[in-house]
Amino acid sequence: MNFFDKSLTKKIEDYLKEEPDEALRSEIITIKNNPHSYDELHDRMATFLCFGTAGLRGQMQAGYNRMNSVSVYRFAHALASEIKSHSSNKAMVVVAYDARINSARFADELVDVLSRLSIDSCLFERS
């Protein structure tokens, strides 16, 4: 039984296709199957995590409005598109990370996606 509106349902379906981590997919499915979880699921899925003055920040959980690989991939794609649309010269992205859990992994993922989209990047070697 579906307790959610069509827009949220579509976002859930899309997210489940994008999320490479089985544990995070299961997290969304578990929440989705709880008829009392609309607020939680809406908070995680209705908006996208935004890049701010401190970079990408959010709770490390499943969902578009959380910090996870899907958010990193989407940010990398948006950044590459923005660079390509506003730069006639070759651009270089400098990527750094800190000591937070998964920060180095997310930095590696960002650099990998940028590379696949033909954007040069420089990754700091240490936090």
N, C-alpha and C positions, 0 to 999 in steps of 0.2 A: 504494500500500500504506500502511496506517495503522499506525504503530508505537506509538501512544499510547492510553491508556485513554479510555473514553467521556467522562468528565468533562472531561479536558483537551482532547479533540477538540471538545467542545461549546463550551468557552471560546474556542478558536481560531476556530471558525466564527463565533461571536458577535462577537469582536473584529474579524475581517475585514469584517463587515457595518458595524461602527461606525466604523472608521478611515477618515477622509476623505483621508488622504495616501497616494497610490499607492506612494511609495517605502517607507513604513512597512509597508504591506500586503505588498509584495514581500519585505521583510526577514523577516516572519513566515513567508511561504510558503517562502522559501529554507531557513530553519532547519527548518521542518516536513518538508521533503523530504529532510533528512539523517537517516538512521537512527541516527546516533550523537549526535544533538542533544537527547535527552530532557531532560537536566539543564538545559541552556540554556533550552529552551522552557518547562519546568516553572517555572524561576525567573522567567521573564518573565510567565507566564500564570496560574499556580496561585493567586496572591493578588493583591490590589489595592493600589496605592500608597496609603499612609495619610497623612493630614494630621497633622503633628506640631507641636512648639513652634516650629519654623522654617518652617512652611508645608508646601507640597508640595515634596518634594525627591526626586530620583532621577536615574538615568542617562537622558539623552534618547535613547530608543530606542523601538522598537515593543514593545507588550505592556501588559497591565493593570498590571503592577508596575514600570512605567517612566514617565518624565515625557514626556507627549505630549498632544495635544489631547483624546484620548479620556479620559485621566485627569482633565483639567481639566473636561470636560463632566460626567463622572460626579460629581466633587466638587461642582460647582455645583448639580447636581440634588439631591444628598444634603444640601447646606447649605440650599437652599431648602425642602426637605421638613422639615428639622429646625426651621428658623425658623417655618414655618407651623404646625407641631405644638405649639410651645411659646410662641408669642407671640400675645397677643390684640390687641396694638397693632401699628401699622405699624413694621416694623424697617428699619434701614439698615445695609448692609454697606459697610465701608470697605476698599478694595482698593489695595494698593501693590505695587510690583515693584522689582527691583534691576537691576544692570548685567549679570546673566548672560544668555547667549544665549537668545532667545525669551521672556524674562521679561515684557517689555512686551506681546508678542503674547498670551501666556497670560493676562495680566491683562485685556486687551481681550476675550478669549474668555469669561472668567469673568463679566465685567460683562454681556456680551451674553446669555449663558444666564440669568443671574439676572433680567435685564430681561424676557426672554421668559416667565419663571416668576413675573412680577409682584412681584419683590423689588427695592426701590430700592437703589442702590449709589452710592458716590462713589469715583471713581478718581483717585488722585494723578496729577498731570501729569508728574512727573519722577521719575527713579530716585534 
